[in-house]
Amino acid sequence: RYTEARMAPAASALLTDIDKDTVDFQPNYDEKELEPVVLPARIPNLLVNGAGGIAVGMATNIPPHNLGEIVDACVALLDDPNISDDALLDIVPGPDFPTGGEIMGRTAPRNALRDGRGSVIVRGKATIETIRKDREAIVVTELPFQVNKQTLIERIVEMVREKRIEGISDVRDESDRDGMRMVIELKRDASADVVLNQLWRFTPLQTSFGVSMLALDGRRPRTMTLKEMLTAFLDFREEVIRRRSIFLLGKARERAHILAGLAIAVANIDEIVATIRRSPDPASAREALMGRDWPIEDVGPLLALVEETGQVGPAAGFYRLSEAQARAILELRLQRLTGLERDKIGEDLKTLGAEIAEYLNILGSRARLLEVMQAELLEIKERFATPRRTQLEEGTAEADIEDLIQREDMVV
């Protein structure tokens, strides 16, 4: 229901070339408009942005990943289609959440991406600081993905009230425009490490993200691995670039056809003007222009550049104008007859000749098409990639029961 939206620059990369017949369109809900079946995305959006949703009998929960790592994996897959899963997982070791945090253990995220399903333990980023002479505080600067800060604070207060967590004297939110900062102030005799372990155990400061990489592939839902998703994306991009090249080739040939007519007209300008002056009306002038063979003279090489043979052909030394060319000549402005403008028509024809040759090269050589795809992927990485925010930590998230009890001297 919204008529306009301001898109982020990365969102525009999802729509690039949508006007070049790169994807199919279908009627919208009331069949008054056409909408794209899919977007001609230059970014592997399903992996980079992640996805979550439920349907009848199935659910998907794909975590976000780092754009730079995903593009590097795509390039590696283009260079070697038989690359192993382990080699890809060395490039993409796991999810990269926009809220940062830490993933506990390196095996779980690798298994999740290799199998298409699994579970990843994510912790917030917390440090222990001394705030006053004899007081310590736990400062949280990053939260696990999809954990609400206010809900977390309420949960901590509830745990303190129930005496599940002991040693906390105050919880306050000090977040500002510079970033998130949550301060958990401790009592004098409290052990910061013990309280932190209790926070991991009893609050959403440590959560589990269930990975289920279910996606529609060819309109059929299936659980896909990282390699299968990347392969599907690259196959899709190959089709998009092929369709775009066909569209641009057609447009370039249409433009070259008109310019070829103008070049013929400029080469025979005196006879063209005389023919138009003799005609009683525009329709007759158009028929007269189309009804005779025009000498090609010195524009033959330019016509050959854009593969423009007309109906008579350069071999015969004559050219027969089409209706589109005749219309363009009749609409020709007098300023196009100056020396500079005549040269410009020649330059435009040379440029179009190079473009047509390039499009034919892309369509005729898969290796060239893959080069174009790789260059576009690397350009996307250059524009939008950011450093990884979620760090992968060694070790396990399971806390020993002794880690939750403060150590103190006792007499039995």
Number of C-alpha atoms within 10 A of each C-alpha: 3 4 4 6 6 7 9 8 10 13 14 13 17 17 15 14 18 18 11 17 16 23 18 13 15 12 12 12 9 7 9 8 10 13 14 14 12 14 18 24 19 24 24 22 16 18 21 21 17 18 17 14 10 9 7 5 5 11 14 21 18 25 23 19 25 23 24 23 24 23 24 18 22 25 20 17 19 18 13 10 12 9 14 11 15 12 13 22 19 12 16 23 21 26 26 27 25 18 17 20 25 23 30 22 17 16 13 18 24 23 18 21 25 19 16 21 22 17 14 24 19 27 25 23 18 19 14 16 14 13 13 8 6 9 14 20 22 22 22 19 19 23 28 26 23 12 15 12 18 10 12 15 19 13 17 22 17 14 17 16 11 10 10 12 22 19 18 20 14 13 18 12 15 12 12 8 5 6 9 16 18 20 21 22 22 22 16 12 11 16 18 22 16 19 22 19 21 20 19 19 17 14 18 23 27 25 21 15 18 16 21 24 27 21 19 10 13 8 7 7 12 15 16 21 20 21 21 15 19 22 16 15 20 21 11 16 22 17 16 22 21 18 17 20 23 18 16 16 20 14 14 19 18 13 15 26 23 20 24 28 24 25 24 25 26 21 19 15 14 10 14 19 13 10 15 18 11 11 15 9 10 12 11 14 21 23 15 16 26 19 12 12 15 20 18 22 14 12 16 21 14 21 26 16 17 24 16 21 17 17 12 14 16 19 10 9 14 19 25 22 27 19 14 14 22 22 19 17 23 17 9 13 9 8 10 15 16 11 10 10 14 16 14 13 19 18 13 15 25 19 16 20 21 14 17 23 16 15 22 14 15 20 18 12 11 13 12 15 21 19 14 14 21 20 13 14 21 16 14 18 18 11 11 13 16 12 10 17 17 25 18 19 14 11 11 11 18 11 12 9 9 10 14 18 15 15 10 6 4 5 3 2
